[in-house]
Amino acid sequence: MIGIIDYGMGNVQSVLNGFEYVGAAAQVIEKRDDLSACSRIVLPGVGAFGVGMEALRKRGFIEALREEVIEQNKPFLGICLGMQLICRESFEFGRHDGLGWIDAVVRRIPDNTGVCIPHMGWDDITVRRGNRLLDASGSPDMYFVHSYYVDTADSRIITATCRYGLEFTAMIEKGNIYAVQFHPEKSQAAGLGILRRFAEVKEAVCC
């Protein structure tokens, strides 16, 4: 069973619909104690980093996520804000500590890059290395909605990038931890394929 965490940051129903469309068993999780019954965990989200971390904290999900994902090694998928929250820190409306699962910082897309912010709509991603969730070697289109991006110097965990004013991390993979900046549930066939492959993941690959 895939547990989709509802912490009040975004529409989890569309993510649930996506998993159901590809035939994966999933349910929305609103209480931390229900995570233990899930074999895989998804953290979606849209909104501000600081608000998201506070919402997780108030619901007791920070400790529960560490136990299930870091200690129990369950496959994890972060989507959009969910990808950013696993970083070390963010500078969105001040400085905020993240979950710290990856050595990365969340920064705003620079205003001087000549692009409209937020980055909203379809854009192609470029596969950078072996990617367990994406069956593609070219540049599939994905649906983005964000003003901030994940900045990491650890190229080993970057599996795909996107260029919008600057080149930023679009997908990461670190052991049992997967994350995407775009919305796979809104990205038609390519995105739904990511959800299906995540539902089939059985073993973590260390990096």
N, C-alpha and C positions, 0 to 999 in steps of 0.2 A: 504494500500500500504506500502510495506517495502522499506525504503530508504537505499541504500548501499553507504556509503560515499567514494568518490574517491578523495583522497588528494595526490595522486602520490606515494603511498607507497604499492606497490604490485599489483597483478593482480585481480581486482575486478570482471572480467568477469567470473572467475571460481565460485565465490560466487553467482553471479547472475544466472549462469547456474544451480547451486545446488538448489536454491529456485524455479526456473522454473521447474526443474525436479520433485519436490514434489508438484507441482501445486499451488505454492504461488505467488501472484502478487508482483513483486519487480522491482525496477528501480535504476539506478546508479545516485547518486546525486553529482554534481560538484559545486553547488553554495549553500551557507548557507541559502539563502532565500527559497530554495525549500524544506527544512526540515520540515517546518510547515505543509505541505500537507501530510506528512508521518505519519502513525499510529504506526510504529515500525522503529527502527533505528539500522543499523549494521555498526560497525567500524572494518573493516579488517585491515590487514597490515603486511608487512615483511620489516625488516630493523632496523636501529638504532633508539633508543628512542629519542635522542635529535633532530635528523632530522625530525622524525615524529611529535613531538610537534611543531617544527617551521613551518612545512608544514600546520598543523591545524591552527596555529596562523595567518599565512599569508593569509589564505583563509577565516578567520573569523569564523571558525567552533567551536572554544573553547567556545565563548559566546553563539552561537546558540545551541550547544550540551547541555550546562548547562540549558538553557531555556527549551528545549524540553524534556530532560531526567530527570533532577533534579526538575524543577519547574512544568512542565506539566505531569511528571510521565509516559512518554511513555516507553514501553518495549525497552530495549537496549541489544544488543549482541556485545561483543568485541571478536575479533578473533585474536589469536597470538599476534602481536604487539598491536593490539587494546585492548587486555586484559591488557597488561602492561601499556599502556598510562593512564588508569583510576586510577593507583596507585598514592601514595603521591609523590614518588621520585624514581629516577633510578641512578645507578652508572655505567652506560654503557658509556665508554669514558668520564669520568668526572661525575659530579653530575648535574642532571637535575630535575626540578620540573615537576610533572605530573598533570593530571586533578584533582587528590585528592579526587576522589569519594569513594575510599576505603582506609583504613589505612594499607598500604602495601608498601614494598620497592622492587625494581627490582634489582636482583643481578646476577652475572655471576655464572654459574655452576662451582664449584671449579675444578682446574686442577689436584688436588691430589686425586680425587675420582676414578681414574683408568678407566675412560670411555672416549670415543672419543667425542670431541666437535667440531662442534655443534652436538646436539642430533637430528639426522635426520633418519626418517623412522618410521616403525610401532612399537608401544609399547602399552601395556595394561594399562588401568587406573582402579583404585579401587574406587567404590562408597562409600562415607563416610556418607552420610545422605540423607534424602529425596531430590530428584532432579527432578524438573519439566520438564527438557529438555531431560533427559535420562531414557528410559524405560528399565533399566537393574539393576540387583543386583549383578552381577558377575564382570568380568574384561574384558570389550570389548576393542578391539584393535582400536587405533586411530593413525593418521599420524601426526608426529611432525617434525618441523624444527625450532630449536632455540638454542641459547647459553646462554640465560638469563632466569630467572624464577621469579615468584612472591612469595615473602616471606612475609607472614602475620601471626601475632599472634592471629588474630580473627578467631578461629576455627568455629564460627557460620556461616561464609559465605562460608567455603570450602565444596563443595559437592562431589568432586572427587580429587584423587591424583594420581601421577605416580612416580615410582622409577627408577631413572637413575643416578647412582652414589650417589644420595641422594633422599629423598622423597620430591617432590615439588607439589605445587598446580596446578592441571590440569583443574579444573572447579570451578567457584564461582557463588553464587547467593545471591544478597542483594536487597530485594524488587523487583523493576522492572529492576534491573541491573543483567545481566547474562554475563559471559565471559568464554572463553575456551583458553587454551594455544595451543592446537592442531588445525588442520585444518579440520573442519567437512565436508567441501565441497570436501575434498580429502579422506575422511574416509569411503567411500562406505556406506553400509546400515546403520550402527550405526550412522555415522556422518550425513547422510541425514535425519535420524530420528530426530536428534537434530534441524536441520533447520526447519523441518515440525512442530515440537512441538513449536518452537519459534514463528512461523507464526500463531499458534493457541492461544498463550498466551493472556489472556484478562485482568486478574487482577494481581496486584503485591501482593506478600506475604511478610509482614514485618518480619524482624529478629532482 
